[in-house]
Amino acid sequence: MTNEGVKNVDVTDVANEFDHAAVLERCARGDHDALHQLYLQEGSVLLGVVIRIVKDRGMAEDIVHDACLNIWQRAASFDPSKGSARTWIFSVARHLALNAIRYRDREINIDHSDPAEFEHDETFQHALRVDEAFDWQTGQRMDTCLQELETERRNCVLHAYVDGLSHAEIAAHTGAPLGTVKAWIKRSLLRLRECMA
């Protein structure tokens, strides 16, 4: 699957009328049209998020395709009592993207690259932090924990891990200083981990 348009969307602006949970239920019943509707609704956003993680459009398109297959195959395992369907959907895509980065970076490492480079590589470290915060198997609990954060901190986390914005882009979007945004996200991730422990 490919999607030519990449868009950044504010999580709070997502159309409320699209029922992600109902679409997942239909996928679980084998309704192919439901998967198509889900792709039309979220495909470009998923692609944008994955591109931000892997930094390669071709790879990102493959990952989004694989994510759709995973969502289709695992739709019956989604439990609406544990969180939102949209969070679950994005967690599946992030999980695949992060695995792809790890595999790619392992290949680079085998080709005699210095492993210490990854300790300071912002993209790689960012990917590790995303995975810690949004493991797809536990992602459904995230919604409850997110609601416990202050609004501006919660929005920064969502901009980073759902919209795929960089810290600088979040600072520009919110008008908060870059250092403040970084501190909010760091502290919020610590609180989220404690909440989900």
Disulfide bonds with the S-S distance in Angstrom:
Cys145-Cys195 2.04
